[in-house]
Amino acid sequence: MTALLGAAAARAEPPAAARAEPPAAARAEPLAAPSGAATRGAGDTTAFRSGAALPSAPRRAAPEALSRARPEVAWDPAWPRFRVSEYVATGLLAATAFGTLAIPPSEGRWTTVNGLDGSARDALRIRSDRQREMARDASDLLLTLMTNHLAVDALLVTWWGHGRGSVAWEIAMIDVEALALNAALNGVVAGLTSRERPYHAGCAGPEEQQDRDCRGSKRYRSFFSGHSSTAFTAAGLVCSHHARLPLYGGGAPDALACAASLGTAAAVATLRVVSDQHFATDALTGAAVGALTGLGLPWLLHYRGGAPASDAQRGDGVTLSFAPAPLGGYLVGRF
């Protein structure tokens, strides 16, 4: 009986060599894939060695990290908000601008043409009446687009896009104030100087047979160009706001908005000379007045007390700032 039990136990127990653990290398190596077999997907465990780390799924950025990365449009506490005195001044400036339309024209007050204006007119003026009208209409269209751009930045981008109604109100009121100041200055100077427009040579014959531009006081409001000054006022406002607030996300997009506005304003001023509506000095003076108004007024009354958005907020370190000078100012940028 004892012999039988021992024999059974011997048959049940495997040899010691069979019970030994296989080498680690043997456990780690998977079976080799057959030659020519197609590569399996990421779920095939034979594609990785035993004990190797599986690739982890890409991590999603936390919502708070995304909010920190997005530049914030916020009114700096150091910037004075629109004051009661500014509301009053804006209303008075708008009333003055409308009142200057009643200034009677003076036919012989300023009729001389200097050498610069004469040479520029001969070089730039379009000879075709139809093409001059098209250039004049193009300047009107571009100016309309520029003023509408201000409304888009304030209402759609700042208020609706960024959800900053209070900031949108400040931007809009600064725009209205600067445009009202420019209109008042242009109306007073144009009405008092009564410079005759360059197309006056074609205003001959009975008044009822003349072109509509030759009739009324518009013929004697050449200096300085209202289109040029308004266009550069709008461009200056765009640069002022985008230099301080990341309306388009900061960095290059905001710098591009400023550059595009300045280029469009220059096109408006050129078209006024090309269409024979203004002399070159009319357009240049209007550009200077408008740029100083659009850049200087927001800086003087609001943005002077604060600091531009930091490089971290602006994304790629693009900054714009306006520095006033005794005879004008400087638009300084870092790209």
BELJOCOR-V359607 format. One record per pair of residues at least 24 apart in sequence whose ideal C-beta (glycine too) atoms are under 6 Angstrom apart, sorted by the first residue. I is the first residue (numbers start at 1). J is the second residue. If there is no record, write none. Layout:
BEGIN
i=I j=J
i=I j=J
END
This chain:
BEGIN
i=71 j=246
i=71 j=249
i=71 j=250
i=71 j=313
i=73 j=162
i=73 j=164
i=73 j=167
i=73 j=245
i=75 j=167
i=76 j=306
i=78 j=305
i=78 j=306
i=79 j=302
i=79 j=303
i=79 j=305
i=79 j=306
i=80 j=302
i=82 j=170
i=82 j=173
i=86 j=177
i=90 j=176
i=90 j=177
i=90 j=180
i=93 j=180
i=93 j=181
i=93 j=184
i=94 j=180
i=96 j=184
i=97 j=183
i=97 j=184
i=97 j=187
i=100 j=187
i=100 j=188
i=100 j=191
i=103 j=191
i=105 j=194
i=105 j=217
i=105 j=220
i=106 j=194
i=109 j=194
i=110 j=193
i=110 j=195
i=111 j=196
i=117 j=279
i=117 j=280
i=117 j=281
i=120 j=280
i=121 j=198
i=124 j=273
i=124 j=274
i=125 j=276
i=126 j=274
i=132 j=275
i=132 j=276
i=135 j=271
i=135 j=274
i=135 j=275
i=136 j=275
i=136 j=277
i=138 j=271
i=139 j=227
i=139 j=268
i=139 j=271
i=139 j=272
i=142 j=264
i=142 j=268
i=143 j=227
i=143 j=231
i=143 j=268
i=146 j=231
i=146 j=234
i=146 j=264
i=147 j=234
i=150 j=175
i=150 j=234
i=153 j=247
i=157 j=247
i=171 j=241
i=174 j=298
i=175 j=237
i=178 j=233
i=178 j=237
i=178 j=293
i=178 j=294
i=178 j=297
i=181 j=293
i=182 j=229
i=182 j=230
i=182 j=233
i=182 j=290
i=182 j=293
i=186 j=226
i=186 j=229
i=190 j=221
i=193 j=223
i=194 j=220
i=195 j=222
i=195 j=223
i=196 j=220
i=197 j=222
i=198 j=276
i=198 j=279
i=199 j=276
i=222 j=278
i=222 j=282
i=223 j=282
i=224 j=282
i=224 j=285
i=224 j=286
i=225 j=272
i=225 j=278
i=225 j=282
i=225 j=283
i=225 j=286
i=227 j=268
i=227 j=272
i=228 j=269
i=228 j=283
i=228 j=286
i=228 j=287
i=229 j=286
i=229 j=289
i=229 j=290
i=231 j=265
i=231 j=268
i=232 j=265
i=232 j=287
i=232 j=290
i=232 j=291
i=233 j=290
i=233 j=293
i=233 j=294
i=235 j=261
i=235 j=262
i=235 j=265
i=236 j=291
i=236 j=294
i=236 j=295
i=237 j=294
i=240 j=295
i=240 j=298
i=243 j=320
i=244 j=303
i=244 j=308
i=246 j=309
i=250 j=313
i=250 j=314
i=250 j=315
i=251 j=314
i=251 j=315
i=251 j=316
i=251 j=318
i=252 j=318
i=255 j=318
i=295 j=322
END
